[in-house]
């Protein structure tokens, strides 16, 4: 490979060893929907022929791929290629837009999330979302922001709420920073802390998959490094799908990478292969910075 292209490639972290891909076990009150057990080897998400339209405009075109469980999958591609639309289709969030419609199938551990008997609210509990801009509820305290999902699912026992709040905040490395001011407004936290709080809010209901749409793009380098370290730790318990424009970030944190262009999936493979020896020239041109 030419030296100039090689110099532009992001650094790749070592490829992870193979691991079990069963969904995380959940111990939750009866009022919280239980995680459905999956047989070993079943992908967390199976997407077949996914097309998404907004009115007459087709944003995604027959996308098919399997997303591995307990791994980080990065979605990369230039602006407008359908990355965020793909992410939102994974938990039926695009249905909130009246003119949106979908074709194809998405299965979560073998279950069709678009089945007629499947409630979108249950899908969104099993597949959590963290947005680009941190969005803590401004009228709620730090603790209330974490427990809001549990309360909506009928959890009322104070001991359970306290235990799950501490557990979630510890998982996002925020407990030691806020344990003495849990009743303070969530908006009193720094930007990086607010984003970790939003991740805690997503994981406290114990989803199987966490979707992240540019979660560090508005953060400074120090806060970004904390989010990346957090993602590396969370994949031991959750399947993570992250949209990012940052090639170096995708190379650092992901196990698998999907490259989208103009609504199509150009290439999907292990991250180390995508960034060192991609199968498609278009992928190589993008990851080496020739366009984007």
Phi and psi restraints in degrees (value plus and minus 20) as a CYANA .aco file:
   2 UNK   PHI     -76.2   -36.2
   2 UNK   PSI     126.4   166.4
   3 UNK   PHI     -83.3   -43.3
   3 UNK   PSI     -55.6   -15.6
   4 UNK   PHI     -87.0   -47.0
   4 UNK   PSI     -56.4   -16.4
   5 UNK   PHI     -89.0   -49.0
   5 UNK   PSI     -62.3   -22.3
   6 UNK   PHI     -81.2   -41.2
   6 UNK   PSI     -55.3   -15.3
   7 UNK   PHI     -86.9   -46.9
   7 UNK   PSI     -46.3    -6.3
   8 UNK   PHI    -105.5   -65.5
   8 UNK   PSI     -28.1    11.9
   9 UNK   PHI     -93.4   -53.4
   9 UNK   PSI     116.5   156.5
  10 UNK   PHI     -85.4   -45.4
  10 UNK   PSI     132.8   172.8
  11 UNK   PHI     -88.8   -48.8
  11 UNK   PSI     117.8   157.8
  12 UNK   PHI    -126.9   -86.9
  12 UNK   PSI     111.3   151.3
  13 UNK   PHI     -98.1   -58.1
  13 UNK   PSI     140.5   180.5
  14 UNK   PHI     -77.5   -37.5
  14 UNK   PSI     123.3   163.3
  15 UNK   PHI     -87.4   -47.4
  15 UNK   PSI     113.6   153.6
  16 UNK   PHI     -91.5   -51.5
  16 UNK   PSI     135.8   175.8
  17 UNK   PHI     -93.7   -53.7
  17 UNK   PSI     135.9   175.9
  18 UNK   PHI     -82.2   -42.2
  18 UNK   PSI     122.4   162.4
  19 UNK   PHI    -157.4  -117.4
  19 UNK   PSI     145.6   185.6
  20 UNK   PHI     -79.5   -39.5
  20 UNK   PSI     121.9   161.9
  21 UNK   PHI    -137.6   -97.6
  21 UNK   PSI      12.0    52.0
  22 UNK   PHI     -97.9   -57.9
  22 UNK   PSI     128.4   168.4
  23 UNK   PHI     -87.1   -47.1
  23 UNK   PSI     135.8   175.8
  24 UNK   PHI     -82.8   -42.8
  24 UNK   PSI     119.6   159.6
  25 UNK   PHI     -91.5   -51.5
  25 UNK   PSI     124.6   164.6
  26 UNK   PHI    -143.3  -103.3
  26 UNK   PSI     111.1   151.1
  27 UNK   PHI    -135.0   -95.0
  27 UNK   PSI      86.1   126.1
  28 UNK   PHI    -159.7  -119.7
  28 UNK   PSI     137.0   177.0
  29 UNK   PHI     -78.7   -38.7
  29 UNK   PSI     136.0   176.0
  30 UNK   PHI     -80.7   -40.7
  30 UNK   PSI     -44.0    -4.0
  31 UNK   PHI     -96.7   -56.7
  31 UNK   PSI     -31.5     8.5
  32 UNK   PHI    -117.5   -77.5
  32 UNK   PSI     108.1   148.1
  33 UNK   PHI     -75.5   -35.5
  33 UNK   PSI     116.8   156.8
  34 UNK   PHI    -102.6   -62.6
  34 UNK   PSI     131.3   171.3
  35 UNK   PHI     -90.6   -50.6
  35 UNK   PSI     117.4   157.4
  36 UNK   PHI    -104.1   -64.1
  36 UNK   PSI     105.6   145.6
  37 UNK   PHI     -88.0   -48.0
  37 UNK   PSI     124.2   164.2
  38 UNK   PHI    -143.2  -103.2
  38 UNK   PSI     129.0   169.0
  39 UNK   PHI     -90.1   -50.1
  39 UNK   PSI     129.0   169.0
  40 UNK   PHI     -76.1   -36.1
  40 UNK   PSI     118.3   158.3
  41 UNK   PHI      74.9   114.9
  41 UNK   PSI     -30.6     9.4
  42 UNK   PHI     -98.0   -58.0
  42 UNK   PSI     107.7   147.7
  43 UNK   PHI     -82.2   -42.2
  43 UNK   PSI     134.3   174.3
  44 UNK   PHI     -83.6   -43.6
  44 UNK   PSI     -66.9   -26.9
  45 UNK   PHI    -152.8  -112.8
  45 UNK   PSI     113.7   153.7
  46 UNK   PHI    -139.6   -99.6
  46 UNK   PSI      97.7   137.7
  47 UNK   PHI    -132.0   -92.0
  47 UNK   PSI     106.4   146.4
  48 UNK   PHI    -150.5  -110.5
  48 UNK   PSI     100.3   140.3
  49 UNK   PHI      38.4    78.4
  49 UNK   PSI      19.3    59.3
  50 UNK   PHI     -95.7   -55.7
  50 UNK   PSI      99.5   139.5
  51 UNK   PHI    -146.0  -106.0
  51 UNK   PSI     116.6   156.6
  52 UNK   PHI    -147.3  -107.3
  52 UNK   PSI     114.2   154.2
  53 UNK   PHI    -142.0  -102.0
  53 UNK   PSI     125.1   165.1
  54 UNK   PHI    -138.6   -98.6
  54 UNK   PSI      82.2   122.2
  55 UNK   PHI      46.0    86.0
  55 UNK   PSI    -147.3  -107.3
  56 UNK   PHI    -111.6   -71.6
  56 UNK   PSI     -23.5    16.5
  57 UNK   PHI    -109.8   -69.8
  57 UNK   PSI     101.1   141.1
  58 UNK   PHI    -109.6   -69.6
  58 UNK   PSI      99.7   139.7
  59 UNK   PHI    -115.5   -75.5
  59 UNK   PSI     -60.0   -20.0
  60 UNK   PHI    -139.1   -99.1
  60 UNK   PSI     122.8   162.8
  61 UNK   PHI    -146.4  -106.4
  61 UNK   PSI      76.9   116.9
  62 UNK   PHI      29.2    69.2
  62 UNK   PSI      37.1    77.1
  63 UNK   PHI    -103.9   -63.9
  63 UNK   PSI     111.7   151.7
  64 UNK   PHI    -156.1  -116.1
  64 UNK   PSI     108.7   148.7
  65 UNK   PHI    -188.7  -148.7
  65 UNK   PSI     139.7   179.7
  66 UNK   PHI    -126.3   -86.3
  66 UNK   PSI     112.3   152.3
  67 UNK   PHI    -123.2   -83.2
  67 UNK   PSI      99.5   139.5
  68 UNK   PHI     -89.0   -49.0
  68 UNK   PSI     125.6   165.6
  69 UNK   PHI     -99.2   -59.2
  69 UNK   PSI     131.3   171.3
  70 UNK   PHI      28.8    68.8
  70 UNK   PSI      30.0    70.0
  71 UNK   PHI    -169.7  -129.7
  71 UNK   PSI     145.5   185.5
  72 UNK   PHI    -126.0   -86.0
  72 UNK   PSI     102.7   142.7
  73 UNK   PHI    -131.7   -91.7
  73 UNK   PSI     103.0   143.0
  74 UNK   PHI    -116.6   -76.6
  74 UNK   PSI     117.9   157.9
  75 UNK   PHI    -128.9   -88.9
  75 UNK   PSI      96.6   136.6
  76 UNK   PHI    -141.3  -101.3
  76 UNK   PSI     144.2   184.2
  77 UNK   PHI     129.1   169.1
  77 UNK   PSI     141.3   181.3
  78 UNK   PHI     -87.2   -47.2
  78 UNK   PSI     145.3   185.3
  79 UNK   PHI     -78.0   -38.0
  79 UNK   PSI     119.9   159.9
  80 UNK   PHI      63.6   103.6
  80 UNK   PSI     -10.1    29.9
  81 UNK   PHI    -110.2   -70.2
  81 UNK   PSI     -24.4    15.6
  82 UNK   PHI      84.0   124.0
  82 UNK   PSI      -9.3    30.7
  83 UNK   PHI     -81.3   -41.3
  83 UNK   PSI     -72.7   -32.7
  84 UNK   PHI     -88.1   -48.1
  84 UNK   PSI     -55.0   -15.0
  85 UNK   PHI     -82.0   -42.0
  85 UNK   PSI     -62.4   -22.4
  86 UNK   PHI     -79.6   -39.6
  86 UNK   PSI     -65.9   -25.9
  87 UNK   PHI     -80.2   -40.2
  87 UNK   PSI     -65.3   -25.3
  88 UNK   PHI     -90.5   -50.5
  88 UNK   PSI     -45.5    -5.5
  89 UNK   PHI     -88.7   -48.7
  89 UNK   PSI     -43.2    -3.2
  90 UNK   PHI     -93.3   -53.3
  90 UNK   PSI     -36.4     3.6
  91 UNK   PHI    -151.1  -111.1
  91 UNK   PSI       4.2    44.2
  92 UNK   PHI      44.3    84.3
  92 UNK   PSI       3.6    43.6
  93 UNK   PHI     -92.2   -52.2
  93 UNK   PSI     -46.6    -6.6
  94 UNK   PHI     -85.0   -45.0
  94 UNK   PSI     -37.7     2.3
  95 UNK   PHI     -86.4   -46.4
  95 UNK   PSI     -34.8     5.2
  96 UNK   PHI     -93.1   -53.1
  96 UNK   PSI     -30.9     9.1
  97 UNK   PHI    -120.3   -80.3
  97 UNK   PSI      97.2   137.2
  98 UNK   PHI     -75.3   -35.3
  98 UNK   PSI     -58.2   -18.2
  99 UNK   PHI    -105.5   -65.5
  99 UNK   PSI     -19.4    20.6
 100 UNK   PHI    -102.0   -62.0
 100 UNK   PSI     123.3   163.3
 101 UNK   PHI    -167.2  -127.2
 101 UNK   PSI     136.7   176.7
 102 UNK   PHI    -151.0  -111.0
 102 UNK   PSI     127.5   167.5
 103 UNK   PHI    -146.7  -106.7
 103 UNK   PSI     130.2   170.2
 104 UNK   PHI      89.4   129.4
 104 UNK   PSI    -191.1  -151.1
 105 UNK   PHI    -151.4  -111.4
 105 UNK   PSI     122.9   162.9
 106 UNK   PHI    -152.7  -112.7
 106 UNK   PSI     103.1   143.1
 107 UNK   PHI    -135.4   -95.4
 107 UNK   PSI     112.9   152.9
 108 UNK   PHI    -125.6   -85.6
 108 UNK   PSI      90.1   130.1
 109 UNK   PHI      26.7    66.7
 109 UNK   PSI      26.2    66.2
 110 UNK   PHI      68.1   108.1
 110 UNK   PSI     -26.6    13.4
 111 UNK   PHI    -123.6   -83.6
 111 UNK   PSI     114.1   154.1
 112 UNK   PHI     -92.8   -52.8
 112 UNK   PSI      91.9   131.9
 113 UNK   PHI     -95.4   -55.4
 113 UNK   PSI     -30.6     9.4
 114 UNK   PHI    -124.0   -84.0
 114 UNK   PSI      -4.5    35.5
 115 UNK   PHI     -83.5   -43.5
 115 UNK   PSI     131.6   171.6
 116 UNK   PHI     -82.3   -42.3
 116 UNK   PSI     -47.7    -7.7
 117 UNK   PHI    -115.0   -75.0
 117 UNK   PSI     -11.3    28.7
 118 UNK   PHI    -121.2   -81.2
 118 UNK   PSI     103.8   143.8
 119 UNK   PHI    -102.6   -62.6
 119 UNK   PSI     111.9   151.9
 120 UNK   PHI     -76.1   -36.1
 120 UNK   PSI     -54.8   -14.8
 121 UNK   PHI     -84.8   -44.8
 121 UNK   PSI     -53.2   -13.2
 122 UNK   PHI     -91.7   -51.7
 122 UNK   PSI     -59.6   -19.6
 123 UNK   PHI     -79.2   -39.2
 123 UNK   PSI     -62.6   -22.6
 124 UNK   PHI     -93.9   -53.9
 124 UNK   PSI     -38.1     1.9
 125 UNK   PHI     -98.5   -58.5
 125 UNK   PSI     -56.7   -16.7
 126 UNK   PHI     -97.9   -57.9
 126 UNK   PSI     -46.0    -6.0
 127 UNK   PHI    -144.4  -104.4
 127 UNK   PSI      74.6   114.6
 128 UNK   PHI    -100.6   -60.6
 128 UNK   PSI     141.8   181.8
 129 UNK   PHI    -151.1  -111.1
 129 UNK   PSI     114.9   154.9
 130 UNK   PHI    -140.1  -100.1
 130 UNK   PSI     105.7   145.7
 131 UNK   PHI    -112.4   -72.4
 131 UNK   PSI     149.4   189.4
 132 UNK   PHI     -80.3   -40.3
 132 UNK   PSI     -66.1   -26.1
 133 UNK   PHI    -120.1   -80.1
 133 UNK   PSI     106.8   146.8
 134 UNK   PHI     -77.8   -37.8
 134 UNK   PSI     116.5   156.5
 135 UNK   PHI    -154.8  -114.8
 135 UNK   PSI      38.3    78.3
 136 UNK   PHI     -83.8   -43.8
 136 UNK   PSI     130.2   170.2
 137 UNK   PHI     -91.7   -51.7
 137 UNK   PSI      96.5   136.5
 138 UNK   PHI     -86.3   -46.3
 138 UNK   PSI     -45.0    -5.0
 139 UNK   PHI    -110.6   -70.6
 139 UNK   PSI     -18.5    21.5
 140 UNK   PHI    -128.4   -88.4
 140 UNK   PSI     134.5   174.5
 141 UNK   PHI     -96.4   -56.4
 141 UNK   PSI     155.0   195.0
 142 UNK   PHI     -77.8   -37.8
 142 UNK   PSI     -70.0   -30.0
 143 UNK   PHI     -84.2   -44.2
 143 UNK   PSI     -61.3   -21.3
 144 UNK   PHI     -84.4   -44.4
 144 UNK   PSI     -55.2   -15.2
 145 UNK   PHI     -82.1   -42.1
 145 UNK   PSI     -58.6   -18.6
 146 UNK   PHI     -90.1   -50.1
 146 UNK   PSI     -61.2   -21.2
 147 UNK   PHI    -110.1   -70.1
 147 UNK   PSI     -23.3    16.7
 148 UNK   PHI     -78.2   -38.2
 148 UNK   PSI     -59.6   -19.6
 149 UNK   PHI     -85.6   -45.6
 149 UNK   PSI     -60.1   -20.1
 150 UNK   PHI     -83.3   -43.3
 150 UNK   PSI     -63.4   -23.4
 151 UNK   PHI     -83.8   -43.8
 151 UNK   PSI     -59.0   -19.0
 152 UNK   PHI     -84.9   -44.9
 152 UNK   PSI     -45.7    -5.7
 153 UNK   PHI    -110.8   -70.8
 153 UNK   PSI     -10.3    29.7
 154 UNK   PHI      72.9   112.9
 154 UNK   PSI     -14.2    25.8
 155 UNK   PHI     -98.5   -58.5
 155 UNK   PSI     104.9   144.9
 156 UNK   PHI    -144.7  -104.7
 156 UNK   PSI     -40.9    -0.9
 157 UNK   PHI     -82.2   -42.2
 157 UNK   PSI     102.4   142.4
 158 UNK   PHI     -80.9   -40.9
 158 UNK   PSI     -57.5   -17.5
 159 UNK   PHI     -84.5   -44.5
 159 UNK   PSI     -59.6   -19.6
 160 UNK   PHI     -88.2   -48.2
 160 UNK   PSI     -64.5   -24.5
 161 UNK   PHI     -81.0   -41.0
 161 UNK   PSI     -62.8   -22.8
 162 UNK   PHI     -85.9   -45.9
 162 UNK   PSI     -63.3   -23.3
 163 UNK   PHI     -83.6   -43.6
 163 UNK   PSI     -65.0   -25.0
 164 UNK   PHI     -91.3   -51.3
 164 UNK   PSI     -52.7   -12.7
 165 UNK   PHI     -83.3   -43.3
 165 UNK   PSI     -69.3   -29.3
 166 UNK   PHI     -81.9   -41.9
 166 UNK   PSI     -62.7   -22.7
 167 UNK   PHI     -81.3   -41.3
 167 UNK   PSI     -65.6   -25.6
 168 UNK   PHI     -86.0   -46.0
 168 UNK   PSI     -62.3   -22.3
 169 UNK   PHI     -87.6   -47.6
 169 UNK   PSI     -52.9   -12.9
 170 UNK   PHI     -88.2   -48.2
 170 UNK   PSI     -58.2   -18.2
 171 UNK   PHI     -83.5   -43.5
 171 UNK   PSI     -50.0   -10.0
 172 UNK   PHI    -120.2   -80.2
 172 UNK   PSI      -4.9    35.1
 173 UNK   PHI      36.9    76.9
 173 UNK   PSI      20.4    60.4
 174 UNK   PHI    -138.1   -98.1
 174 UNK   PSI     -34.2     5.8
 175 UNK   PHI     -77.2   -37.2
 175 UNK   PSI     -70.2   -30.2
 176 UNK   PHI     -83.7   -43.7
 176 UNK   PSI     -44.3    -4.3
 177 UNK   PHI    -104.2   -64.2
 177 UNK   PSI     -41.7    -1.7
 178 UNK   PHI    -147.8  -107.8
 178 UNK   PSI     -21.6    18.4
 179 UNK   PHI     -79.9   -39.9
 179 UNK   PSI     -45.1    -5.1
 180 UNK   PHI    -113.2   -73.2
 180 UNK   PSI     -17.6    22.4
 181 UNK   PHI    -163.8  -123.8
 181 UNK   PSI      23.8    63.8
 182 UNK   PHI     -83.4   -43.4
 182 UNK   PSI     -43.2    -3.2
 183 UNK   PHI    -111.0   -71.0
 183 UNK   PSI     -18.9    21.1
 184 UNK   PHI     -93.4   -53.4
 184 UNK   PSI     133.9   173.9
 185 UNK   PHI     -79.3   -39.3
 185 UNK   PSI     118.0   158.0
 186 UNK   PHI     -80.9   -40.9
 186 UNK   PSI     -50.5   -10.5
 187 UNK   PHI     -93.9   -53.9
 187 UNK   PSI     -24.4    15.6
 188 UNK   PHI    -100.0   -60.0
 188 UNK   PSI     -29.2    10.8
 189 UNK   PHI     -98.9   -58.9
 189 UNK   PSI     140.1   180.1
 190 UNK   PHI     -90.7   -50.7
 190 UNK   PSI     149.5   189.5
 191 UNK   PHI     -78.9   -38.9
 191 UNK   PSI     -65.3   -25.3
 192 UNK   PHI     -85.8   -45.8
 192 UNK   PSI     -59.0   -19.0
 193 UNK   PHI     -86.1   -46.1
 193 UNK   PSI     -59.2   -19.2
 194 UNK   PHI     -82.6   -42.6
 194 UNK   PSI     -59.1   -19.1
 195 UNK   PHI     -87.5   -47.5
 195 UNK   PSI     -59.6   -19.6
 196 UNK   PHI     -86.2   -46.2
 196 UNK   PSI     -53.8   -13.8
 197 UNK   PHI     -83.6   -43.6
 197 UNK   PSI     -61.8   -21.8
 198 UNK   PHI     -85.0   -45.0
 198 UNK   PSI     -54.8   -14.8
 199 UNK   PHI     -87.5   -47.5
 199 UNK   PSI     -60.5   -20.5
 200 UNK   PHI     -80.3   -40.3
 200 UNK   PSI     -61.1   -21.1
 201 UNK   PHI     -82.0   -42.0
 201 UNK   PSI     -54.5   -14.5
 202 UNK   PHI     -94.0   -54.0
 202 UNK   PSI     -58.4   -18.4
 203 UNK   PHI    -108.5   -68.5
 203 UNK   PSI     -34.7     5.3
 204 UNK   PHI     -84.0   -44.0
 204 UNK   PSI     -46.8    -6.8
 205 UNK   PHI    -107.2   -67.2
 205 UNK   PSI     -13.3    26.7
 206 UNK   PHI      37.4    77.4
 206 UNK   PSI      42.5    82.5
 207 UNK   PHI     -93.1   -53.1
 207 UNK   PSI     149.6   189.6
 208 UNK   PHI    -113.1   -73.1
 208 UNK   PSI     -48.5    -8.5
 209 UNK   PHI    -151.5  -111.5
 209 UNK   PSI     121.0   161.0
 210 UNK   PHI    -139.8   -99.8
 210 UNK   PSI     103.4   143.4
 211 UNK   PHI    -118.2   -78.2
 211 UNK   PSI     114.5   154.5
 212 UNK   PHI    -149.6  -109.6
 212 UNK   PSI     100.3   140.3
 213 UNK   PHI    -124.1   -84.1
 213 UNK   PSI      77.8   117.8
 214 UNK   PHI      29.7    69.7
 214 UNK   PSI      35.8    75.8
 215 UNK   PHI     -88.3   -48.3
 215 UNK   PSI     -36.5     3.5
 216 UNK   PHI    -137.7   -97.7
 216 UNK   PSI     -13.0    27.0
 217 UNK   PHI     -87.1   -47.1
 217 UNK   PSI     -44.8    -4.8
 218 UNK   PHI    -119.7   -79.7
 218 UNK   PSI      -9.8    30.2
 219 UNK   PHI    -127.3   -87.3
 219 UNK   PSI     137.9   177.9
 220 UNK   PHI     -95.8   -55.8
 220 UNK   PSI     148.1   188.1
 221 UNK   PHI     -77.2   -37.2
 221 UNK   PSI     -58.3   -18.3
 222 UNK   PHI     -86.3   -46.3
 222 UNK   PSI     -66.6   -26.6
 223 UNK   PHI     -85.1   -45.1
 223 UNK   PSI     -55.9   -15.9
 224 UNK   PHI     -82.3   -42.3
 224 UNK   PSI     -62.7   -22.7
 225 UNK   PHI     -83.8   -43.8
 225 UNK   PSI     -54.5   -14.5
 226 UNK   PHI     -88.2   -48.2
 226 UNK   PSI     -60.0   -20.0
 227 UNK   PHI     -84.8   -44.8
 227 UNK   PSI     -61.2   -21.2
 228 UNK   PHI     -86.0   -46.0
 228 UNK   PSI     -60.7   -20.7
 229 UNK   PHI     -83.7   -43.7
 229 UNK   PSI     -58.9   -18.9
 230 UNK   PHI     -82.7   -42.7
 230 UNK   PSI     -64.1   -24.1
 231 UNK   PHI     -80.6   -40.6
 231 UNK   PSI     -62.2   -22.2
 232 UNK   PHI     -80.7   -40.7
 232 UNK   PSI     -55.8   -15.8
 233 UNK   PHI     -96.9   -56.9
 233 UNK   PSI     -59.1   -19.1
 234 UNK   PHI     -87.8   -47.8
 234 UNK   PSI     -45.4    -5.4
 235 UNK   PHI     -87.3   -47.3
 235 UNK   PSI     -32.9     7.1
 236 UNK   PHI     -89.8   -49.8
 236 UNK   PSI     -40.0     0.0
 237 UNK   PHI    -137.4   -97.4
 237 UNK   PSI     -44.0    -4.0
 238 UNK   PHI    -152.7  -112.7
 238 UNK   PSI     136.8   176.8
 239 UNK   PHI    -106.9   -66.9
 239 UNK   PSI     112.0   152.0
 240 UNK   PHI    -143.3  -103.3
 240 UNK   PSI     110.8   150.8
 241 UNK   PHI    -140.4  -100.4
 241 UNK   PSI     102.7   142.7
 242 UNK   PHI    -146.6  -106.6
 242 UNK   PSI     110.4   150.4
 243 UNK   PHI    -110.7   -70.7
 243 UNK   PSI     111.0   151.0
 244 UNK   PHI    -168.9  -128.9
 244 UNK   PSI     123.8   163.8
 245 UNK   PHI    -111.1   -71.1
 245 UNK   PSI     -31.0     9.0
 246 UNK   PHI    -109.0   -69.0
 246 UNK   PSI      86.8   126.8
 247 UNK   PHI     -81.4   -41.4
 247 UNK   PSI     -61.0   -21.0
 248 UNK   PHI     -83.1   -43.1
 248 UNK   PSI     -59.0   -19.0
 249 UNK   PHI     -85.5   -45.5
 249 UNK   PSI     -64.6   -24.6
 250 UNK   PHI     -78.6   -38.6
 250 UNK   PSI     -61.9   -21.9
 251 UNK   PHI     -87.2   -47.2
 251 UNK   PSI     -55.6   -15.6
 252 UNK   PHI     -93.3   -53.3
 252 UNK   PSI     -60.7   -20.7
 253 UNK   PHI    -128.9   -88.9
 253 UNK   PSI     -35.3     4.7
 254 UNK   PHI    -121.0   -81.0
 254 UNK   PSI     133.0   173.0
 255 UNK   PHI    -113.8   -73.8
 255 UNK   PSI     -53.4   -13.4
 256 UNK   PHI    -151.4  -111.4
 256 UNK   PSI     131.1   171.1
 257 UNK   PHI    -155.5  -115.5
 257 UNK   PSI     115.8   155.8
 258 UNK   PHI    -135.7   -95.7
 258 UNK   PSI     106.2   146.2
 259 UNK   PHI    -122.7   -82.7
 259 UNK   PSI      99.9   139.9
 260 UNK   PHI    -126.3   -86.3
 260 UNK   PSI     126.1   166.1
 261 UNK   PHI    -171.2  -131.2
 261 UNK   PSI     105.4   145.4
 262 UNK   PHI      31.2    71.2
 262 UNK   PSI      23.3    63.3
 263 UNK   PHI      62.0   102.0
 263 UNK   PSI     -19.9    20.1
 264 UNK   PHI    -133.9   -93.9
 264 UNK   PSI     128.8   168.8
 265 UNK   PHI    -104.2   -64.2
 265 UNK   PSI      89.8   129.8
 266 UNK   PHI     -99.5   -59.5
 266 UNK   PSI     -63.8   -23.8
 267 UNK   PHI    -178.9  -138.9
 267 UNK   PSI     123.7   163.7
 268 UNK   PHI    -161.1  -121.1
 268 UNK   PSI     107.3   147.3
 269 UNK   PHI    -186.9  -146.9
 269 UNK   PSI    -198.2  -158.2
 270 UNK   PHI     -80.2   -40.2
 270 UNK   PSI     123.4   163.4
 271 UNK   PHI     -76.9   -36.9
 271 UNK   PSI     -61.6   -21.6
 272 UNK   PHI     -79.8   -39.8
 272 UNK   PSI     -54.8   -14.8
 273 UNK   PHI     -96.4   -56.4
 273 UNK   PSI     -61.8   -21.8
 274 UNK   PHI     -78.1   -38.1
 274 UNK   PSI     -58.5   -18.5
 275 UNK   PHI    -113.9   -73.9
 275 UNK   PSI     -27.7    12.3
 276 UNK   PHI    -138.9   -98.9
 276 UNK   PSI     -56.2   -16.2
 277 UNK   PHI    -168.9  -128.9
 277 UNK   PSI      44.2    84.2
 278 UNK   PHI     -83.4   -43.4
 278 UNK   PSI     133.8   173.8
 279 UNK   PHI    -100.5   -60.5
 279 UNK   PSI     -47.0    -7.0
 280 UNK   PHI    -126.6   -86.6
 280 UNK   PSI     116.0   156.0
 281 UNK   PHI     -81.9   -41.9
 281 UNK   PSI     -54.9   -14.9
 282 UNK   PHI     -81.7   -41.7
 282 UNK   PSI     -58.3   -18.3
 283 UNK   PHI     -85.1   -45.1
 283 UNK   PSI     -65.8   -25.8
 284 UNK   PHI     -80.4   -40.4
 284 UNK   PSI     -63.2   -23.2
 285 UNK   PHI     -81.5   -41.5
 285 UNK   PSI     -56.4   -16.4
 286 UNK   PHI     -93.8   -53.8
 286 UNK   PSI     -67.5   -27.5
 287 UNK   PHI     -92.1   -52.1
 287 UNK   PSI     -39.9     0.1
 288 UNK   PHI    -113.9   -73.9
 288 UNK   PSI     -17.9    22.1
 289 UNK   PHI      66.3   106.3
 289 UNK   PSI      -4.4    35.6
 290 UNK   PHI     -95.7   -55.7
 290 UNK   PSI     -41.8    -1.8
 291 UNK   PHI    -175.7  -135.7
 291 UNK   PSI     144.8   184.8
